[in-house]
């Protein structure tokens, strides 16, 4: 009698505990509503990702400048200026939003951004580049406008001047 009573109580209790644990695990992994934001934060904290972003932004800025000016500045200088721009909260927020959208699209929750228009952050990009290469102050006008086009064949994108 005691064994039957224990089985009647313990069986459903173990079933409920298993379902509760499974729900907890799923909600804190796959179905975590903040998962995309967490992934974006981890990516932005990664130095290799920031270096790749700086390289892409630097190439985009180079393409917006007249060729005779752009050739006087090394890729490293453009990248250093872009890295300074990435420290700006406006630029970082823009990149973070694009990473969140990309991750959500990967999970099937919307569309991945095809272009990233950093025109709203152009002032920060200009300031970063000019801080690294002061000679560009007269050429790198406030109108630097760069669009990052995401390349489906690789994990990194390339940046081109907007049209």
Number of C-alpha atoms within 10 A of each C-alpha: 6 7 8 9 9 10 12 11 11 12 10 11 12 11 11 12 11 12 12 12 12 12 12 13 13 12 12 13 11 10 13 13 11 11 16 21 17 13 15 20 14 11 15 18 11 11 10 11 14 17 16 16 23 22 23 21 28 26 21 23 27 26 17 18 17 11 10 8 13 18 11 10 14 13 15 13 17 27 25 21 26 31 23 19 26 25 14 15 12 17 21 15 13 16 19 19 17 18 21 21 20 20 20 17 15 13 13 10 11 12 13 17 17 14 16 17 19 21 17 14 21 21 20 24 31 24 21 23 27 21 17 19 16 12 14 18 14 8 13 22 16 14 11 24 22 28 20 21 18 17 13 9 7 8 7 13 18 17 24 19 18 17 6
